[in-house]
């Protein structure tokens, strides 16, 4: 597996990750990220994608000074992260 540390990425990198791994993405991309023998790898890739989109949105909110919204999106990220299987965490 090659799970990147999504918390260390820029907003632009997170949006690119989201685009590549969102629901309906190529199975081969998801397999390269998680390994095709990893049960539910396409769903987990989509969950990572959702984390990336919410993290990028939180960063964008903070950049605009909208801390309240950023905290809301960061809370969503925390829930997604906590629901990931341990091998899919960074």
HUHU-V464585 format. One record per residue. N is the residue number from 1. RES is the residue in one letter. SS is DSSP state (alpha for helix, beta for strand, coil for the rest). D_LAST is the distance of its C-alpha to the last C-alpha in whole Angstrom. Layout:
BEGIN
((N RES SS D_LAST) (N RES SS D_LAST))
END
This chain:
BEGIN
((1 X coil 11) (2 X coil 10) (3 X coil 7) (4 X coil 7) (5 X coil 5) (6 X alpha 8) (7 X alpha 9) (8 X alpha 10) (9 X coil 12) (10 X coil 16) (11 X alpha 18) (12 X alpha 19) (13 X alpha 16) (14 X alpha 15) (15 X alpha 18) (16 X alpha 18) (17 X alpha 15) (18 X alpha 16) (19 X alpha 20) (20 X alpha 18) (21 X alpha 17) (22 X coil 18) (23 X coil 21) (24 X coil 23) (25 X coil 21) (26 X coil 22) (27 X alpha 21) (28 X alpha 21) (29 X alpha 18) (30 X alpha 16) (31 X alpha 17) (32 X alpha 16) (33 X alpha 13) (34 X alpha 12) (35 X coil 15) (36 X coil 19) (37 X coil 19) (38 X coil 16) (39 X coil 18) (40 X coil 18) (41 X alpha 16) (42 X alpha 18) (43 X alpha 17) (44 X alpha 13) (45 X alpha 13) (46 X alpha 16) (47 X alpha 14) (48 X alpha 11) (49 X alpha 14) (50 X alpha 15) (51 X alpha 12) (52 X alpha 13) (53 X alpha 17) (54 X alpha 16) (55 X alpha 14) (56 X alpha 17) (57 X alpha 20) (58 X alpha 19) (59 X alpha 19) (60 X alpha 22) (61 X alpha 24) (62 X alpha 23) (63 X alpha 24) (64 X alpha 27) (65 X coil 28) (66 X coil 27) (67 X alpha 25) (68 X alpha 26) (69 X alpha 24) (70 X alpha 21) (71 X alpha 21) (72 X alpha 21) (73 X alpha 19) (74 X alpha 16) (75 X alpha 17) (76 X alpha 17) (77 X alpha 13) (78 X alpha 13) (79 X alpha 15) (80 X alpha 13) (81 X alpha 9) (82 X alpha 11) (83 X alpha 13) (84 X coil 10) (85 X coil 11) (86 X alpha 9) (87 X alpha 8) (88 X alpha 7) (89 X coil 4) (90 X coil 0))
END
